[in-house]
Amino acid sequence: MTAQLNDRVIADDAVGRPAITQSERRALAAVPVQEAADTYANGELGRGDTLLSPEVEARVTAAVVDDLVGMGGRQPHESIENINVNGDRVFVHPLAGHRTSPRGQSRRAL
């Protein structure tokens, strides 16, 4: 799934389409994740096992989507492409056309 999202970003860039937003990446990733959750639930029903509660299923699917789109459970601002931490130095990489101002000089300052 991650490879498919990356391929989409590369293809869009190659033809000059604007980059997809984080929301669009999440929506693309959520489709197969929900399909997998539905398949799991159908298997559980077929075996007569107990289903996950809707709340637990939502948390699990959200965590998987977060992992697929590189969020690790965090939601950055739409104008940020990537955040790198190297020791005590923090690098914020804005999407093309966006400007950011540093919020701190180190993880401790953030």
C-alpha positions as CSV (number, residue, x, y, z in Angstrom):
1,M,0.0,0.0,0.0
2,T,2.8,2.4,0.9
3,A,4.4,1.7,-2.5
4,Q,1.1,2.5,-4.3
5,L,0.8,5.9,-2.5
6,N,4.5,6.7,-3.3
7,D,3.9,5.7,-6.9
8,R,0.9,8.1,-7.0
9,V,3.0,10.9,-5.7
10,I,5.8,10.3,-8.2
11,A,3.3,10.0,-11.1
12,D,1.5,13.2,-10.1
13,D,4.9,15.0,-9.9
14,A,6.0,13.6,-13.3
15,V,3.0,15.1,-15.1
16,G,2.9,18.3,-13.1
17,R,-0.2,17.6,-11.1
18,P,-0.2,19.2,-7.6
19,A,0.8,16.9,-4.8
20,I,-2.1,15.1,-3.1
21,T,-2.9,16.4,0.3
22,Q,-2.5,14.4,3.5
23,S,-6.2,14.0,3.6
24,E,-6.2,12.5,0.1
25,R,-3.4,10.1,1.1
26,R,-5.4,9.0,4.2
27,A,-8.5,8.5,2.1
28,L,-6.6,6.4,-0.5
29,A,-5.0,4.3,2.3
30,A,-8.3,3.9,4.2
31,V,-10.0,1.9,1.4
32,P,-7.9,-1.3,1.5
33,V,-7.5,-1.0,5.3
34,Q,-11.3,-1.0,5.7
35,E,-11.7,-3.8,3.2
36,A,-9.2,-5.9,5.3
37,A,-11.1,-5.0,8.5
38,D,-14.3,-6.2,6.8
39,T,-12.7,-9.4,5.6
40,Y,-11.5,-10.0,9.1
41,A,-14.9,-9.3,10.6
42,N,-16.6,-11.7,8.1
43,G,-14.1,-14.4,9.1
44,E,-14.9,-13.9,12.7
45,L,-18.6,-14.1,12.1
46,G,-18.2,-17.2,10.0
47,R,-16.4,-18.9,12.9
48,G,-18.9,-17.7,15.4
49,D,-16.3,-15.6,17.2
50,T,-16.9,-12.2,18.8
51,L,-16.4,-9.1,16.7
52,L,-14.4,-6.1,17.7
53,S,-16.4,-3.2,19.1
54,P,-16.9,-0.4,16.6
55,E,-14.7,1.8,18.8
56,V,-11.8,-0.7,18.8
57,E,-12.1,-1.4,15.1
58,A,-12.0,2.4,14.4
59,R,-8.8,2.8,16.6
60,V,-7.1,-0.2,14.9
61,T,-7.9,0.9,11.3
62,A,-6.9,4.5,12.1
63,A,-3.6,3.2,13.5
64,V,-2.9,1.1,10.4
65,V,-3.8,4.1,8.1
66,D,-1.5,6.3,10.2
67,D,1.3,3.8,9.8
68,L,0.8,3.5,6.1
69,V,0.8,7.2,5.4
70,G,3.8,7.8,7.8
71,M,1.9,9.5,10.5
72,G,2.7,7.3,13.4
73,G,-0.5,8.5,15.1
74,R,0.2,12.2,14.5
75,Q,-1.6,14.7,12.2
76,P,0.7,17.4,10.8
77,H,-0.4,20.6,9.2
78,E,-1.4,20.2,5.6
79,S,1.5,22.5,4.5
80,I,4.1,20.2,6.0
81,E,5.6,17.4,3.9
82,N,8.0,15.9,6.4
83,I,9.6,16.4,9.8
84,N,13.0,14.9,10.5
85,V,14.7,14.8,13.9
86,N,18.5,14.3,14.0
87,G,19.7,14.3,17.6
88,D,18.5,17.6,19.0
89,R,18.0,19.2,15.5
90,V,14.6,19.3,14.0
91,F,14.0,19.9,10.3
92,V,10.6,20.8,9.0
93,H,10.1,20.3,5.2
94,P,7.2,22.3,3.8
95,L,5.2,21.3,0.7
96,A,6.2,23.1,-2.4
97,G,4.8,26.7,-2.4
98,H,4.5,26.8,1.4
99,R,6.7,28.6,3.9
100,T,7.3,27.6,7.5
101,S,8.9,29.3,10.4
102,P,10.9,27.3,13.0
103,R,9.0,26.6,16.2
104,G,12.1,25.5,18.1
105,Q,15.8,24.8,17.8
106,S,15.6,21.3,19.4
107,R,13.2,18.6,20.4
108,R,13.3,20.1,24.0
109,A,12.3,23.5,22.6
110,L,9.4,22.0,20.7
